[in-house]
Amino acid sequence: MSIETGRAYFRALGMEDRVQEFTVSSATVDLAAQALGVEGARIAKTLSFKDGEGCILILAAGDARIDNRKFKDRFHMKAKMLSADEVLELVGHPVGGVCPFGCKEGIPVYLDVSLKRFTTVFPAVGSPSSAIELDLDELYRYSKAQEWIDVCKLPEPEGQA
């Protein structure tokens, strides 16, 4: 699975023309923001965590970090991210292109409230050089999210550390 499955996912929705591919890497928040010409916070990064034998996906704003206490309170387990090999095996997309679009079936997807600061955000579409701009309703619908959750913390504003 890769950009082809991500494209196929949006093709079935009549939205393939909105998928963007880059000649440069967009595998990290900073690289994606640079490729798109937007602030890094608007990159909807997909984080993958172990859940028993499977995994869960959490989409969060590019500047957000998992708050271990909030995560444990919400999911009743320690936040343990998948290794690169586990990501490919369990999700079906490579690191840098992980997204809930065209991934393996049955993976619970959650959206962190850190994304709600923006009208539109940019998740990957299955490869480390792709993205799509979605509004929050589209992101919720097309990611097949279970719910909005609050498991992240945002950076302190400059000068307040």
C-alpha positions as CSV (number, residue, x, y, z in Angstrom):
1,M,0.0,0.0,0.0
2,S,1.2,3.5,-0.8
3,I,0.3,6.5,-2.7
4,E,-1.6,4.2,-5.2
5,T,-3.9,3.0,-2.4
6,G,-4.3,6.5,-1.1
7,R,-5.1,7.8,-4.5
8,A,-7.6,5.0,-5.1
9,Y,-9.3,5.8,-1.8
10,F,-9.9,9.4,-2.9
11,R,-10.7,8.4,-6.5
12,A,-13.6,6.4,-5.2
13,L,-14.8,9.6,-3.5
14,G,-14.4,11.6,-6.7
15,M,-11.6,13.6,-5.0
16,E,-8.3,12.2,-6.5
17,D,-7.6,15.5,-8.2
18,R,-7.1,17.1,-4.7
19,V,-4.2,14.7,-3.9
20,Q,-0.9,16.5,-4.1
21,E,2.4,14.8,-4.8
22,F,5.8,16.5,-4.4
23,T,9.2,16.0,-6.0
24,V,10.6,16.6,-2.5
25,S,10.0,14.7,0.7
26,S,7.1,15.6,2.9
27,A,7.9,12.8,5.4
28,T,8.2,15.1,8.4
29,V,6.1,18.0,9.6
30,D,8.8,20.5,8.7
31,L,9.4,19.0,5.2
32,A,5.6,18.8,4.5
33,A,5.1,22.4,5.6
34,Q,7.9,23.5,3.4
35,A,6.6,21.6,0.4
36,L,3.1,23.0,0.9
37,G,4.1,26.5,1.9
38,V,2.0,26.4,5.2
39,E,2.8,26.6,8.9
40,G,3.8,23.2,10.4
41,A,1.0,23.2,12.8
42,R,-1.5,22.7,9.9
43,I,0.2,19.4,9.0
44,A,-2.1,16.6,10.3
45,K,0.5,14.1,11.3
46,T,-0.7,10.5,11.8
47,L,0.7,8.9,14.9
48,S,0.5,5.1,15.2
49,F,0.4,3.4,18.6
50,K,0.5,-0.3,19.7
51,D,-2.8,-1.6,21.0
52,G,-2.5,-5.3,21.9
53,E,-1.7,-7.1,18.7
54,G,-2.9,-4.2,16.6
55,C,-2.7,-0.5,16.5
56,I,-4.6,2.8,16.7
57,L,-4.0,5.9,14.7
58,I,-4.2,9.5,16.1
59,L,-4.1,12.5,13.8
60,A,-2.8,15.6,15.5
61,A,-1.6,19.0,14.6
62,G,2.0,19.2,13.5
63,D,3.1,21.2,16.5
64,A,1.3,19.0,19.1
65,R,3.0,16.3,21.2
66,I,1.4,13.3,22.9
67,D,0.7,14.0,26.6
68,N,1.5,10.7,28.2
69,R,-0.9,11.2,31.1
70,K,-3.8,12.2,28.9
71,F,-3.1,9.3,26.6
72,K,-3.0,6.8,29.5
73,D,-6.2,8.2,31.0
74,R,-8.0,7.9,27.7
75,F,-6.7,4.6,26.4
76,H,-5.7,2.9,29.7
77,M,-2.3,1.9,28.3
78,K,1.1,3.4,27.9
79,A,1.7,5.4,24.7
80,K,4.0,3.1,22.7
81,M,4.6,4.0,19.1
82,L,5.0,1.4,16.4
83,S,8.4,0.7,14.9
84,A,8.9,1.5,11.2
85,D,8.5,-2.2,10.3
86,E,5.3,-2.5,12.5
87,V,3.8,0.6,10.8
88,L,4.2,-0.9,7.4
89,E,2.9,-4.3,8.5
90,L,0.0,-3.2,10.6
91,V,-1.1,0.0,8.8
92,G,0.1,-0.6,5.3
93,H,1.7,2.7,4.6
94,P,5.4,3.6,5.1
95,V,6.6,6.0,7.8
96,G,6.3,9.5,6.5
97,G,3.2,8.6,4.6
98,V,1.1,7.1,7.3
99,C,-2.5,8.1,7.0
100,P,-6.0,6.6,7.6
101,F,-6.8,6.7,3.8
102,G,-6.4,3.3,2.0
103,C,-4.8,1.7,5.0
104,K,-5.6,-1.8,6.4
105,E,-9.2,-2.2,7.6
106,G,-10.3,-2.2,11.2
107,I,-7.8,0.3,12.6
108,P,-9.4,2.7,15.0
109,V,-8.7,6.3,14.0
110,Y,-9.0,9.3,16.4
111,L,-8.6,13.0,15.8
112,D,-6.9,15.2,18.4
113,V,-8.6,18.5,19.3
114,S,-5.2,20.2,18.5
115,L,-6.4,20.2,14.9
116,K,-9.6,22.2,15.7
117,R,-7.6,25.5,15.6
118,F,-7.6,25.3,11.8
119,T,-10.2,25.5,9.0
120,T,-8.2,23.1,6.8
121,V,-5.3,20.7,7.5
122,F,-3.0,18.6,5.4
123,P,-2.6,14.8,6.1
124,A,-0.4,12.5,4.0
125,V,-2.0,10.2,1.4
126,G,0.1,7.1,1.8
127,S,3.6,8.2,0.7
128,P,6.4,10.4,2.1
129,S,5.8,12.9,-0.7
130,S,2.0,13.4,-0.7
131,A,-0.8,15.4,1.0
132,I,-4.4,16.4,0.6
133,E,-6.0,19.6,2.0
134,L,-9.2,18.7,3.9
135,D,-11.5,20.7,6.1
136,L,-12.2,19.2,9.5
137,D,-15.6,17.7,8.5
138,E,-13.9,16.0,5.6
139,L,-11.1,14.8,7.7
140,Y,-13.5,13.3,10.2
141,R,-15.6,11.7,7.6
142,Y,-12.9,10.4,5.2
143,S,-10.6,9.2,8.0
144,K,-13.6,7.3,9.5
145,A,-12.6,8.7,12.9
146,Q,-14.1,7.2,16.0
147,E,-14.2,10.5,17.8
148,W,-12.4,13.8,18.7
149,I,-10.1,13.2,21.6
150,D,-7.7,15.4,23.7
151,V,-4.4,13.5,24.2
152,C,-1.9,16.1,23.1
153,K,-0.2,19.2,24.4
154,L,0.8,22.2,22.4
155,P,4.1,24.1,22.7
156,E,4.3,27.0,25.2
157,P,4.0,30.3,23.4
158,E,7.3,32.0,22.8
159,G,8.7,33.7,25.9
160,Q,6.6,31.6,28.4
161,A,8.9,28.6,29.0
